[in-house]
Amino acid sequence: MTAAPRPLLSVSVDRPRINHGAQALEKSFRKSPARHRANARPDVDADLDWFARQLWRAFPEAGSENELAELVAEQLTTENRPLHHRTVRNWLRGDNAPAFRYVTRVMALAGAEAVFELIEGRL
């Protein structure tokens, strides 16, 4: 007869209690624009500002930020890549950087002046 194997020693591990409220607060701080602006590089901010100016230049008929966001989203949306007006608002505010495919299309819409500004370094 074989003896039944003895159970291994059971050890209870005390896990520290997680304060979910503090975790959520830390996550929201990591995402806050103020933190990102404090750690942002000036050259990146200049590039985002330049792109926002090109959006205004490409659509001079826009009377407000919301109207501009709607116009840009409508113009840059394709079958495969829909563009939401909130994304455009984030670009205008400098919260997000656009993909290169959008930069080139906006430069084409803004005209030759946008290209020369970029080449000459007058951001």
Secondary structure, DSSP 8 states (H G I E B T S, - for coil): -------------------HHHHHHHHHHHH-HHHHHHH--HHHHHHHHHHHHHHHHH-TT--SHHHHHHHHHHHH--SS----HHHHHHHHHTSS---HHHHHHHHHHH-HHHHHHHHHT--
